[in-house]
Amino acid sequence: MTYDPATDPATADSETAAPAISGSATAAPETSGSATAAPETADELPVLPTDRHTGCPFDPPAALTALSDRPVRRLRYADGHVGRLVTGHAAARAVLADPRFSSRYELLHLPMPMEGAPGELPPAPVGDILGLDAPEHTRYRRLLAGRFTVRRMRQLTDRIERFTADCLDAMERAGTTADLVEAFARPVPTLVICELLGVPYADRGRFLGLVEVIFDQAADAGARDEAYAGLLRYVGELVLAKRAEPTDDLLSDLAAPAPGPGAGDLAVPGPAASGLDDEELAGIGGLLLAAGIDTTANMLGLGVFALLADPVQLDALRADPDLAGPASEELLRYLGVADPLLRSALEDVEVEGELIRAGETVTVSVQAANRDPRRFPDPDRLDIRRRATGHLSFGHGPHQCLGQQLARVEMTVALPALFARFPALRLAVPPGEVPLRERSNIYGVVSLPVAWGEE
């Protein structure tokens, strides 16, 4: 049987829960707890928990789980702003789908402190579609969505299988131990996104370090800005090269000039047929390159760690490679590496009985929503046979991840191939010694020492 994300119920969002959101005209008075409870002062409000030093490395912070008893609650932000924390699955879907909640960076407050962050966030850089609302976001989204369809991503399967096999061959030649992040989890998605965009893999020394800094919350804001500028310079140079000598890839497609008047089918120098200028092309290309590497690399690394830590689930996958699709979907739900998502209320909106005021920032915890027992029974258990329908690891609504189908294909190919090639794969260090990537807004492992020879 071949796994098809287009038809698997695990990837279809068929939830029919009653709407959890309404307009301000019918909003009930805001409440916090019982009818007689005194309102919490700002100093008494919780801050967003991020400490995972205790407990299972695959679980959300224990303090976050403790705050999930209510789907929506007040939250104190790093700059003193009082906004909201959303942990319930239905409430999270409602917020992410509602255009009355904005993604514009300049309207947001950060829930956790970031070194050197400005008091007010600047607007999204040109081409950064994550920080835009309609109609600007809609223009970019429509332009890109057709290039990331299920059919197109399935057409990449043969190349993903080849890249995966090449990485496994290199691991096998190198010996019987490896850092799985460096040898497999990062190279596979890097090779794939380079192939898709038309980025030379040989240039990875120019951009991988920049991507690492961009996602590092502990890095100084100036260093992150410099890394982002460096990535845009690199992609901008590549765009100019694609204009001069196009190849069969996404960047060349987007940069292709429009036919000139009277030129028939011939393209002449001028604006791109996509309508994008060079600055927009560099911004979009940089975003796709960075996100295409970092999110999938961390899902693969952390996903392998989770399976190695759960022999029952790993044995089930080894015994039945056709479980690779459902296993990937369940790992996406269980781990939720891209967290949290932020929105700002443009007007008063009631969600799950809580009135969110215009101007309040809403922090949507993907990890908590994916562990909501009202949506996923026994949510803290990894179960690769579970139908993980409707998890929010790719977001929801107009900003749902463009590359989700690509990530699914990569995981579905890479995971069973790894365990088939190395049936004795195991951790080379105790689980508690695996370094975690806790200072990034993309959670994962810094390294994953593994072995596969005789013990």
N, C-alpha and C positions, 0 to 999 in steps of 0.2 A: 504493500500500500504506500502511495506517495502522499506526504502531508501537504495539504493545500490550505494556506491561511485564508483564502477567499471563501472557503466553504466550511472550515472548521468552526463549530459553535463557540470554541474557546476564544476566537477573535471577533465574533459577532456581538454587537451590543444590543441585546434584545430585551433589556430590562423594561418592565412596564409599571414601575412604582409610581404612585401618585405624585404630582408635582409638589416640590417642597419650597416653592418660591412664589412670591406675589409682589405686586406693586405697592408703592407707598400709600396709595389711596385707601387700601384696605388693611394696612399694617396695624397689628396690635401693639399696645404699649410695650416697650422693652422690659424684659424681666431678666433677672439673674438668680436662678435658684427658686426658692419658695416665694410665695406672695408676700411674706412678712420679712424676708431677708433684707438687711440693709445693703445698699449698693457698695461694691468694692471701690476703694479709692485707687488711684493710679499706682501708688506704691505697693498696694496689696495684690495687684494683678500679677499673674504669672508671666514669665518671659518664655520664649520658645526653647524647649529643652533640646540640646544637641549632644550631650555627653553619653557616649556608648561604652564607657570604660568598664561598666559592670554588666553582667548578663551575656546573653548570646550575641555574637557579632552580627548576626543576620536580622535581629529584631530591632524595631525602633527603640529609641531611648526609653527607659522605664518610666521616666517622668512624663514623657509624651503620652504613653499608654494611659497613665493615670489621669491625664487631662482629657481623655477621649470618652469620658462618661457622658459628656454632652456634645452633640454634633457641632455646635457653634458656641463659642465663648469669647469673652473679651481677653485681649492680649496686650501686654506692654511691649513696645518696640524699643530698639536700641537708642533712638533719639528722644524717647519719652512719649512719643505718639501712642495714643490708645486706639487700637484697631481690633481686628478679630482673628481668631484661629478657627479653622474649619477642619474637623477630623472625621466627620461622618461621610460615608460614601455618597448617599443621596444628596446631601448638602453640597459636597464638593462638585458633583456633576452639575448641579443647578448653577453654582457660581461660575464654573468654567464655561458653561454654555450660554450665559446671559450677557448680551451686549451692554447691559447697564454696568458691568464690571469691566474696567479698562485695564489694558496691559501696558499702557504708556509709562515708561520708566520715571518720567518727571513727576508723576502723580503718586509714586510709591514711596513707602518708608521701609527700611530694611529691618527685619525682625531680629537679626543678630548683628553684633558689631563687626565691621570690616576695617582692617588697618588702612588709615588714610582716606576713608570714604568721605566724599563731600557731604555737607549738611543737607543739600538738596541734590537729588540725582539729575543728571543732564538727560535731555531727550535721547532716543535711540540714534546711534550713528546711521549714516546712510546705508541702506541694504540690510539692516538688522531687523528682520520682520518680527522678531519676538517681542519687541517693544512698541509695536504699532497697533492701532485699531483700524476698523473700516473708516473710510474707503481705501486708505493707503495699503493696509494689510491685505485687503481683498485683491487689489491689483497684483501684488507680488504672489499671493497664494494661488490665484488662478493661473498665473504664468508657470508656476513650478509644479503644481499638483499633477498635471498630466504626465510629467516626467518621472513620477515616483509611484506609478500604479502597480497593483499586484502583478499584472501580466508582465510589465517591464522588469520588475524585480525578479520574477521567476526566470526570465530570460538570462539573468546573470548567474543562475545556479551553477552552470558548468564551470564558469570562471571562478566562482567562490570555492567550488570543490577543488579546482586546481591549485588555488592559492593555499587552501587549507592543507592539501597534500604536500605542497612544497615546504610549508612550515614544519609539518610533522617529519618529513624526510630530514630536514636540517636538525631537528631535535634528536632524531635517532642517530645521525652521524656524529653528533657532538658528545655522545656518551649516554649515561643512564640517570643523569640529574639535570635539572634546568630551573630557571626562574620562569614560570609559565607566563607571566605578564610580558617579559621581554621576548620570549621565544615564540609565543603563540597568541595570547589574548590581545596584545596591541598590534602585532604585524598583520593578522588576518583582516581586521576592519580597515587598517591603514592601506593595505594593498587594494581592498575593494573600493574604498572611496576615491583613491587615487585613480583607479581604472575608470570609475564612473565619471569623475570630473575632468579627467585628462591631466592630472597632476603627476609629474615624474616622481616615482617612488624613490629614485636616487636622491631627490632633494629633501628627503625626510629629515635630514640633519638641520635643515633651515627652518622647519615648521613644527616639529614635534615638541621641542622645548618651549616654543612660544605658546602652544596649546596648553601645555602643562601649567604655565604661569597664569594664563587667562582664567582657568578654572580654580586656581588656588586662592581660597578666601583669606588665608593667612598672609599672602603676599601684599606688599604695599600697593595702594591704589595706583600710584605712579608707575610701578613696575608692571601692573596689569595693563594699564593704558599703553605703555611702551610696547609690551608684547603684542597687544591687539593691533597697534599701528604697524608693527613689524610684519605681522601676518597679512595685513591689508596691502602693504608694499609688495610683498612677495606675490600675492594673488594678482595684484594690479599689473605687475610685470608679465605674469603668465597670460593675462587677458590680452595685453598688447601683442604678445607672441601668437596667441590664437587668432587674432584678427589678421595677422600677416600670413600665417601658415596654419589654417584650421585642420583639426584632426577629428576623428569620430568620437566625440565625447560631449558631455553636458556643457562645459564652459565654451567650447567652440560653437555649439548650437546656439547658446544665449548671446554670444558675441557676434554671430554672423550678421553682416550688413544687409540692410533691406535693398531690394532691387531698385535701381534708379529709374527715372522716367524714360520710357522708350528703350530700356535695356533688355526687355523680354525677361528671360530667366536668369540673366547675368546679374550678379551682385556687383555694385560699385561702392567705393569708399563712402562712408556716411554713417548715419545712426544705425544701431543694431535693429534687426527686424523685430526683436523682442521688445523694443522700446526702452531698453535699459541703457544708461550711459556707463562710462568706464568706472565711475565711482560706485554706482549701484552694483555693477558686475563684481567688483572687487569685494564689496561688503557681503553680498549674497554668497559668493564663492568662499570667502573666509569663514562665514558662519557654517556652511554645509561641510566644509573640510574639518573644522574643529569639532562640531557636534557629531559628525559621522565617525570620527576616530574615538573620541573620549567616552561617549555613552556606551557604545557597544563593547569597547575594550574593557570597561569596568564591569559590564554585565557578564561578559565571558569569564573574566578573572574571578569575580565574586561568585558567579554561578557554579564554576568548577569547585571552588572552595566549599560551597554549601553542599554539593553532591558528595564530595569526599568526606564531609563531616556526617553524612547520613547514609550509611552503607545499604540500608533497606531500599531507599529510593535509587541509589546508584546501581544496585544489582538489578532492579526492575528495568532501568534504562539499558543496561548492558544486555539483558536477556531479550529485550524487545526494542530494537532501534526505531520502530515506528512510533514509539512514545516520544521521540525527539520534539515533535511539534507541541503536544500538550505540555511536555516538560519545560520547554522554553517559555511558554505562556505562563506556567505556574511560577517559574523562577522570576519572571518579570513582575508578577504580582507580589510574590513573597519578599523580594529584595527592594524593589522601588528605588533604584539608585539615584534618580533625578528628583530631588526634593529640597525645599518646597517650591510651590508655584505661587506667585503673588498677583493680586488684582487690586484695583481701587474702585470703590463705589462711586458712580457718577451721579447717583440720586439715592434717596432713601429706598431700601429694598428689604423686604422681610424674607428671611430664610429660616425654615424650620422653627418658626415662632419667635425668632430673634430679629429685631429691627437693626439693620446695618445702615448707619447714617452716611449720607453723601460725604465723600472725602476720606472715609476710613479705609485703611489698607487691610486687605483680607489675605491672610496666609493660609493657603490650602496645603495641608500635609498629605502628600501622596502616600507616604508610608502608613499613616494612621488610617486613611480611607481604604487602602488595600487590605487592612487587617480588621475592618469593621465586621463584627460577628453577625450583624443584621443583614449583611450582604454575602459574606463568605463564612459558612459554618466552620468551626474549629480553625480559625484563620492563622493561628500561630504555628500550624503544622504544615511542613512542606509535603505536598502530595502530588506527584507528577501525573496522576490519573485524574486529578481534579479538572473540572471544566471551569477554568479561571475567567469566565465571561465578564467582560466589562471592567476589568481592572483599569486603573488610571495612570499607569506608568508611562504611557505616551500622551498623557493629558486627555483633554476632552473638549469638544466644541471647536470654534474656528481656529484655535491655535494648536490643535492636535498635531503631533509630530509628523512632519512630512515623510521622514525616513523610516517610519515604523515597519513597513513591509520589508524593506531592506534589512533592518535589524533582525526581523523574524527569520528571514532566509539564512542570514549569517549564523545565527544561533542554531537553527535546525540542522544546518550542514556541519558546523564545527564541533558541536558537543558529541554526537555519536561517533564522528570520525576520530576524535581524540581518544575516546575510551576503547574504540575498536583497535586502534593502533597500539595502545599501551594498556592492555587489560589489567596489569598490576600497578597502574598509576596510583600513587599515594602521596600524602604530605611528607616532606622531608624534615619538617620541624613540628613540634607540638602545636596544636591549633592556636593556643594562646600567644604564640610567638609570631604569628603571621601579622605583619604590620598593616594597619588599616588606614585608608585614605580619608581621614576624618576632617581634614581642614579644607575640603573641597565641596562645592555644591553638587558634585557628582561623586557619590559614595562608591568605594571599592576597596581593593587591596593595592598597597604600594608594590609589593612583590608577592609571589606565591611559589616558594621553593617546593619542588616535587621531585620524586624519584620513581623509577619503574623497573629497576633491575632486581636481582635477588636480594632479599634482606639478609 
